[in-house]
Amino acid sequence: MIHYTEIVTEDMDDHCATLAQVHGLTFGATQADLGEARVAQTPDGNLIGVRKPLAQHETPIVRTYIAVADIAAAVKNAEETGAMIAYPPTKQGDTGTWAIYVKGGLQFGLWQP
C-alpha cells in the first residue's frame, strides 16, 4: 500500500495548485517533519507531499513510499537483492520511520507509520 508520495520541485506552489485543480486535493501549510512539504490526503487516505529540495545536490523527483510493518526487515531484504541503501531507517517526528533504497538507478521509499 502506498503511504506517501513525495514530489520534490523548485515550483512547490505551482505543483500544489496543479494537483489541486486536476485531482481536487487540498494542500495544507508546510510541515517541518516532512521537509517543509505541503501535504494533501487523497480520498483513500494516502498522503501526497510537495516540497522544495533540501540540499543543493537534490534534484526534482517523484518518490513513492510503500508502507511496511517492519522497516528494518524491509531494508535488509532490499540490501539482499543488491539495492543500495541511500538513507537508512530514520525516525521522522511523529510521522513514522522512513528509508530510501536505490536499485537500477531508481529510488524507492519505505515507510513504517
N, C-alpha and C positions, 0 to 999 in steps of 0.2 A: 504494500500500500504506500502511496506517495504521502509523505508527511509535509514536506516543504519544498517549494520550487523557488530557487534564488536567482534573481536576474541582476547582474552587475553591469552597470552602464553609467556613462557620464551624463546622460539625459534622463535622470531619475523621474523628474516631474512629468516630462513628456510621455515617458513609457507608462507611468501610472495613469495618466489621462487617457491614453490609448486603450489600455487594458480595461479601464472603467467604461469607456464608451463601447468597446467591442463586446466585452463579456459581462457588463453590468456589475463589476466589482467596486467595492468601496474601500479605499485605502485610508488608513489612519495616519496619525503623526508618526514620526520616526521612533524606532525602538532601539535603545542603546544596546540591549542584549543581543540584537541581531545586526550589529554593524551599522546602526542608524538607518536600517531599512524601513521603508513604509510598507506595511503588511495589510493584505486583504485575505479574508477567508472565503473560500468557494462554498456553494450550497452543500456540498458533500463533506465539508469540514477540513479540506486541505488548505494549507497556507501558501500564499504567494508573496514573496518579499522582493522589493526593488530597492537597490542601494547603489551608491557610488563606489568606485574602487577604494579599498582601504590602504593600498600601497601603490607606489609609482609603477611597480612591475606587474600589478594585477590588470589583466585585460578583460574586456567585456566577455561575458559568458552567461549561459543559462545552465544551471546545475540543479539536478533533481536529487533530493534526499529521500531515500526509502526508509520507512520506519522499520526498526529491528527491535527484538525483545532483549538481545544481549549484544551490545556493541563490541565488546572485547572479542567475543567469538566470531562475530561477523568480520572484524578487521583481520583476525587470524586466518579465517577462511579465504579472504581476499588475498592476503600475502601468499598463502599456499598455492593460489592459482597463478602466481607470478606478478601480481599487481604491486605497484609501488605505493606505499602509504605516504601521501603528501602532508596530511595532518592527522596525527594520532587522536584517539578519543579525547575530546576537550569539553569540559562542562561549560555550558553557556547560560549563566544566570539561572533563572527559574524555568527556562525553556527546554532543558534536557541536555543531552550529550551528543556531540556530532563528531564525525570523522570524514576524511576525503581520501579516496584512493584513485590512482591513475592506472589505466590499462589501455594499451593500444592508442595512446595519445588522447584518450577521453577521460574526463573527470566524473567520478561518481560519488555521491554523498550518502552517508548513513546517519540515521538519527534515532536515538533512543529517548523517547519522550519521558 
